[in-house]
Amino acid sequence: MQLNLSKPICFFDLETTGVNISKDRIVEISILKVFPNGKEESKTWLVNPEMTIPDEVIAIHGVTNEKVANEPTFKELSKEIFNMIKDSDLGGFNSNRFDIPLLAEEMLRAEVDFDMKNRLAIDVQTIFHKMEQRTLTAAYKFYCDKNLEGAHSAEADTNATYQVLKAQISKYEAIENDTKFLAEFSSHKKFADFAGFIAYNKEGKECFSFGKHKGKLVVDVLEKEPGYFGWLLNADFPLYTKKVLTAIKLRNFNNKLS
């Protein structure tokens, strides 16, 4: 079957040095771009993370320090990668919680102004967990009746994710072949940032989801405690979270002037 797309969608998978969104780095990225007419193009890059890949992580994805030692850094690849995804929605397996946040961090470190304002995100894992509660390997076997060869390589996982999504749409009548529906169905609680530190309340306004100000409006906290904004920017929060906070502060400032 062919996905019903209004714009291209890029399915992608990352292999990394670990699972810390703020500190870990990409060592491999694979992107499968699917166009509304069904055309597909794919690209896989090995990336020098500029840090040591731990042995326990190498045991999972097989990307060694020697393998990436002479590969380009993410900053050197960032424009090429961004050009491939800039006009597209994004799809992946656990991508809303991990791959997209970590990709955003890498892009911002490379001084590429990445955001999700004009794109949708489809997390195939969320759809799978809502319907079947399993893993990508099990999902590929369950939906496609195939064994996933080369699991934990970015390219194999990326292609399997795309195939699973198409099978999910075919299997469940309740799942619509529409990227907006799929993005909403595969999302959890709505957050303004990727890491989940800033959530939207019932009125659609940004509020903190952690710490002493949990549940309070961001604009109210920043206005009453100006020093808290400085602390947030200097603390160990993801760059995208800091970007969102800065945008909220500037928006509030501009609203007062108008």
Long-range contacts (C-beta under 8 A, 24 or more apart in sequence): 1-166, 1-169, 1-170, 1-177, 2-38, 3-34, 3-165, 3-166, 3-169, 3-177, 3-179, 4-177, 4-178, 4-179, 5-34, 5-35, 5-36, 5-89, 5-179, 6-36, 6-179, 7-36, 7-87, 7-88, 7-89, 7-179, 8-33, 8-34, 8-35, 8-36, 8-87, 8-88, 8-89, 9-33, 9-34, 9-88, 9-89, 9-90, 9-91, 9-122, 9-179, 10-34, 10-84, 10-85, 10-88, 10-89, 10-90, 10-91, 11-90, 11-91, 11-92, 11-158, 11-161, 11-162, 11-165, 12-85, 12-90, 12-91, 12-92, 12-95, 12-99, 12-103, 12-158, 13-92, 13-93, 13-99, 13-154, 13-155, 13-157, 13-158, 13-161, 14-98, 14-99, 14-102, 14-103, 14-154, 15-61, 15-63, 15-152, 15-153, 15-154, 16-49, 16-57, 16-102, 17-49, 17-51, 17-52, 17-53, 17-54, 17-57, 18-54, 18-57, 19-98, 21-98, 21-101, 21-102, 21-105, 21-194, 21-195, 21-238, 22-105, 22-236, 22-237, 22-238, 22-239, 24-49, 24-102, 25-49, 25-50, 25-51, 25-74, 25-106, 26-74, 26-102, 26-103, 26-106, 27-53, 27-61, 27-63, 27-68, 28-61, 28-63, 28-68, 28-153, 28-154, 29-81, 29-103, 29-154, 30-154, 30-155, 30-157, 30-158, 31-81, 31-84, 31-85, 31-158, 32-158, 32-159, 32-162, 33-84, 33-85, 33-88, 34-162, 42-155, 42-158, 42-159, 43-84, 44-154, 44-155, 45-71, 45-72, 45-77, 45-81, 46-71, 47-71, 47-72, 47-73, 47-74, 47-77, 48-72, 48-73, 49-73, 49-74, 60-152, 61-152, 61-153, 61-154, 62-152, 62-153, 74-106, 74-109, 74-110, 75-109, 75-110, 75-111, 78-106, 78-107, 78-110, 78-112, 79-112, 82-107, 82-112, 82-114, 88-119, 89-119, 89-120, 89-121, 89-122, 89-179, 89-183, 90-116, 90-119, 90-120, 90-121, 90-122, 91-121, 91-122, 91-123, 91-124, 91-161, 91-162, 91-165, 92-122, 92-123, 92-124, 92-125, 92-158, 92-161, 93-123, 93-124, 93-125, 93-128, 93-136, 93-139, 93-157, 93-160, 93-161, 93-164, 94-123, 94-125, 95-121, 95-122, 95-123, 95-124, 95-125, 96-121, 96-123, 96-126, 96-186, 96-187, 96-188, 96-194, 97-123, 100-194, 101-194, 101-195, 101-238, 101-240, 104-194, 104-238, 104-239, 104-240, 105-238, 105-239, 105-240, 108-239, 108-240, 108-243, 109-239, 114-240, 115-240, 115-243, 116-194, 120-179, 120-180, 120-182, 120-183, 121-183, 121-186, 121-187, 122-165, 122-179, 122-182, 122-183, 122-186, 123-186, 123-187, 124-161, 124-164, 124-165, 124-168, 124-186, 125-186, 126-185, 126-186, 126-187, 126-188, 127-165, 127-168, 127-175, 127-182, 127-185, 127-186, 128-164, 128-168, 130-185, 131-168, 131-172, 136-160, 136-161, 136-164, 139-164, 140-164, 143-167, 143-168, 143-171, 192-244, 192-248, 193-238, 193-240, 193-241, 193-244, 194-238, 194-240, 194-241, 195-237, 195-238, 195-240, 195-241, 197-237, 197-238, 197-241, 198-241, 198-244, 198-245, 198-248, 206-244, 206-248, 218-245, 218-248, 219-248, 219-252, 222-248, 222-249, 222-252, 223-252
